[in-house]
Amino acid sequence: MNGMPNDHKIKVLVSWFKDGMITNADAYVVVDVLRFSTTVITALDIGFKKVYAVSELDRAIALARSKKVPLAAEVEGVKPITADMDNSPTEVLELGKTYVSNGVNELVIRSTAGALLTTALARMSMNTYIGSTINASALATELVKRGYTAISIVCAGYKAKEFAIEDFIGAGAIVHGLIGAGNDNVDVNEEGIAAYYLYKSLSNTLREVLIRSKSGSVVLSTGHEKDIDIASKVNSTNTVAKTTDMIDNKIIVIERP
């Protein structure tokens, strides 16, 4: 699995959930395609400067209120009444632009799996990135540019405990990008190889696959089919999202690097 020549080797490992990640990587990537990763990237893409990832709803509510910024949240796939918008890239696109145009440039996001995984990874390293289908190529280019030699791509999974095909495909899209980003030697583990070929075989029918997935069914049941449309557009943005700070060991700050 070779691409164009480069001056360093990269070891890439794809794994699942926070308990399956390796602990000695140079960089980590959170993949939660439906919907945390896609929502975070979309938020930064439309002009939010900082996104706060919080795994606990009460803490997320308190933070949003204290900072007087909007809260995008879901609990088991459903937006709580205390949130300004869902953990939804569509709602961030539709509602977030108004906040940004009025000078509000920060957003708090609470999700079931993605925020939890981001917190776990960021506690080990601030070289933690948010990856999805929509920014796979741009993220891969950034990782190569920074010279990381061991990259751990961690899939959030369905409810942080079950296989999620969209996350596996998202990981495969990032592996595909790493292989094509100018690297002569990319050493990928077995799960990474499987994700790579799954992405290659399904990339043209991604929307259909996402609709048929467990996560996709939940998204559809809440009336957010457009979220699937957004996630299906592979490499539609060049926005890269990276953790930059941690507050009280529980709140993760995510910005463009």
Secondary structure, 3 states (H helix, E strand, C coil): CCCCCCCCCEEEEEEECCCCCCCCCCEEEEECCCCHHHHHHHHHHCCCCEEEEECCHHHHHHHHHHHCCCEEECECCECCCCCCEECCHHHHHHHHHHHHHCCCCEEEEECCCHHHHHHHHHHHCCCEEEECHHHHHHHHHHHHHCCCCEEEEEECCECCCECCHHHHHHHHHHHHHHHHCCCCCEEECHHHHHHHHHHHHHHHHHHHHHHHCHHHHHHHHCCCHHHHHHHCCCCCCCCCEEEEEEECCCEEEEECC
